Amino acid sequence: QWNALQPTTGELRVLDSMGRIIQSTQHQVGSGVQQILLQTSTWSEGLYTLQWIGQDGSNWSKPIMK
């Protein structure tokens, strides 16, 4: 979940602990609080990184643990 400052299109990536992209999806978001649900049942236990790259220049990354 994150707060988008303006509407944009972007890519949400999931990277494994070695930095490899294991999932990549395109999303169009509005301004305000955004929430995207991920299916994690096929992921192994461990550390992952969520990475957002928006066409408006927004970007962030967040570590997550499964």
Buried (B, 14 or more C-beta within 10 A) or exposed (E): EEEBEEEBEBBBBBBBEEEEEEBEEEEEBEEEEBEEEEEEEEBEEEEBBBBBBBEEEBEEEEEEEE
